[in-house]
Amino acid sequence: MLFRLRRRIHWGAGLRRGKGGVISSSLIEREGGKAQTIPADALDAVLAEWKPTALVMDAEGAEVEILGQSQLPGLSKIILELHPHIVGEAPIQKLKDHFARLGFREDKAIHKSYCFVRAL
């Protein structure tokens, strides 16, 4: 499966205040963004090819869509930042439930950053 992602790229508020700028991207539509479609490979296909045992991700809300569709083959650890303020609490809980069904347990959480582990 090939994902076609829509990325929103925008300048952060710092640029408007004259203190420098920040460029960021998200699948979530944000004010002042310009949409771009980019090709991307399905996560499970990448994991099968490269065979990593850990995944580190900060996808600005897209983690729900990307990880929620994956079986996460070969991974024993996921470290990611979750964004309930962007996607809502219910999708985050659904993602955590998906991880639990795949055998992951929450090992540690600090603010928005989480570590999930499973024995293989």
N, C-alpha and C positions, 0 to 999 in steps of 0.2 A: 504494500500500500504506500502511496506517495502522498505526503501531506503537502498541501498548498497553503502556506501561511500568509496571513495578511499582517504585516508589521506596521505599527504606527511609530513614526520617528518624529520627535518634536524637541524643541529647545526648552530647557527648564527655566523656571522663574528667575534663577540667578542671572541669566543673560539680560533679562529685561531690567534688572536692577543695576546693571553695569558692573557686576562683580565676577564676570566670567560666565561661561556657559556649560551646560550639561546636555549631552545628546543621549537619549535613551530610546528603547524600543519596547513594544508590547503588542500582544494580540488583542488587547482590550483597547477599544477606541478611546482616545483622549483628546482633549481640546488642543488645537494647534498642530495636530499631527498630519502627516502626509502618508497615505496608504501605499504600500509596495507589496507586490506578490513575489515571493521567492520560492524556489524549489527546495524541498527538504526530504530526506529519507525517513522512512518509518523507524522509530526507535528500536523496535524488536529486531529489525534487519541489521541495524548498526551494531547492536549488542551481540547478535549471532556471529557477525563477521569479525569483530574486534575482541570479543570475549573478555570484557573488563569484569572485575568483581565489585567495583564501587562506582557510583554515579554521584556527581556534585552538580546541582542545578539551581539557578536563580532565573526563572523565566517570566517574572513580572506578571503572574496570574495564569500563564499558559501551562503551568505544571499540571493543572487539573485535566486539561484536554490531552496533553502529551502522555502523561503517566497513567491516566485513567483508562487508556485504551491498550496499554502494554502489559505483557505477561512478565516483563523484566527478567528474561532468561540469564542465568549465570550470576546475577547480582546478589551479593550478600550484605551490601551496605548502600544506603541512599542518604545523602546529605543535601537538604534543600531548604530554600526559604519559601514559606507559604504566605499567600497574600489574601487573607479573608477580607481585608478592607477593599480589595479590588473585585474579587469574585463572589464574596459572601461566605458565611459560615457553613451553609449546607453543602456546597460543592467541596469544601475542604474536608468535611466529615465523610463525605462519600469517597473521597480519595483515600483517606485514612482507612476506611472500611475495606476498600479494594486492596490496599497493602496488607491488611490483616488476612484477607482471604488467600493472598499469595504467600503467607507465612511470615511476613514482616511484623516486628513489634517496634513500638516507639522506644528508643533507648535513651534519648536525651532531647530536651528542647530548651533553647535559650532565645527569648523574645520570639521572633518569627522564624528562627532557624531550627531545623529538626534533623535528628539522625534516626533512621530506621534500620534495623538489622534483622537478618534471618540466617539460620544455619542451612547450609547446602549439603 
